[in-house]
Amino acid sequence: MTRSGFLSAMEDILDVSKQTLRTEDSRDTLEQWTSLKDVQIFHLITGEFGIEPDAELIEAETVGDLVTILQRRGAFRG
C-alpha cells in the first residue's frame, strides 16, 4: 500500500471526505475518531503492512504521527 492509499483508507475509516484528512488531524479534531476507529486503524496497519500495534503506534496522536512511524518502518511502497 502506498502512503496515499493509507490516507484514503484512513478517510474511509474515519468517515471524512476524500482528500480532506490533514496530517494534524487527531482524536481532538475529529469527533468521529473513537477507540473503535483506533481498532479499525490498527487492523488496517496489521493487515496491510504486517506491523503489530506497539507502544509507539498506540501513542501516536495525529494522522501525521502514524504516517511518520509507518514511513520510518518502510511500510509504504511506491
RAKAGI-V602961 format. One line per field, one symbol per residue. phi: phi as a letter, one per 30 degrees, with the letter a starting at -180 (. if undefined). psi: psi as a letter, one per 40 degrees, with the letter a starting at -180 (. if undefined). burial: + if it has 16 or more other C-alpha atoms within 10 Angstrom, else -. Layout:
phi->???
psi->???
burial->???
This chain:
phi->.dedddddddddddhcdeicdcdddaddcbdddcdddedddddeddddcicdebeddddecbededdddddddiddci
psi->iidddddddddddefiiifehideiaddehdegiddddddddddddddefhihaddddehdiddddddddddefdii.
burial->-----++++++-++------+---++------+---+---+++++-----+-----+----++++++--+----++--
